Amino acid sequence: MRCTGTLAMSAALILAAAGCGSAAGSDASGPIKIGLSTPLSGSAASLGENERRGVELAIDQINDEGGVLGGRKLSLAAEDNACNPTDGASSLTKLITKQKVSTVIGALCSGVTLSAMPLAKRHRVPFIVSTSTSPDITTASGKGGNEFTFRINPSDATLAGALATHLASAGKIRKLAILAEDSTYGRTGAKALDAALKQNGLGVTGIDYVAQGTADFSTQISKYRNNGTEGVALYVSGADHLGFLRQAAAAGLRLPMTGRVEFEGQNLEILKKEQFAGSSSVYPYSSLIDTPENAKFTKLYQSRHRTAPTYESFEGYNAVMVIADAVRRAKSSDPVDLQKALVKTDMASLTGGKVKFDDHNQAHDKAFILQLKKDEVFIESDVTT
């Protein structure tokens, strides 16, 4: 059925009650629907699942505490983007036009996020970027032209600068190889680290790009063993990250890992081997962060999933908290009202930093230098990004 301007008043009221032509969030009493576009299949599926867990935990916590706007509950509509730009655009379109969400969280993979951003602007629905790190997202957002995209996590440009400064100061690694996946995330991350290392007087023995889903890293491992490389910086994610570490361990490669190394789960168990001593990472989150807010979050997450929260879990949780804060201040779930409220966000983060957007709609929360010492991970320092 399609609404027309010639309906009688009584018919119009009936159709309005049925939701014909209603905008997202216009029902002042029903649930406020939040969209999530994340990879739930493919090589990055485990990361997407972790993000969804964080989103669900935040929604449940807010609902258990009474909801927002006088008792309205939050609900989730999730779509799989498979870390593929085409699927990502489709997932965002479905969330906005069919699910009628008030806002979308996404899209984990930078290439997917960049492809989806124009759709958020076209439909005038806020897009909360929670884990994608390409610097191009910041450049294009806010005064860059896309006023409906907001990023709560740091870009690889600032993360790379912080890591390079740390490595130069530590003075233990002077020549690094960079291994990156052939994706927007891998290429922009590798480019940013390459520039930052050179600015800090460190050498780069080479940058290797590998296809997502690569099964054999023997060529790269042999090269790193023989070309003077003193450490390997990783910009690969999900199954590829774990696959490289497994093969490097089996091959007896004795080099510290750095870059965006994931110190969690099976990755951490491998990195604890003596051959990877001195490994470090730069990350926007660690379950080791010593704040009361993070302790509460970690306890809630562990009680539900029997494991510590990951970076993706934290950012999913954080994104919902940012949205709820905007809903309360806007006193509305209308997407345009939320966009206006998001611009003025000034919210404490459970990391001890703040979520406050600059004129490119880029937040500047904390990030952390993580160091592996004697089989344990420590927070070496924190930096404001």
Disulfide bonds with the S-S distance in Angstrom:
Cys3-Cys20 1.91
Cys83-Cys109 1.94
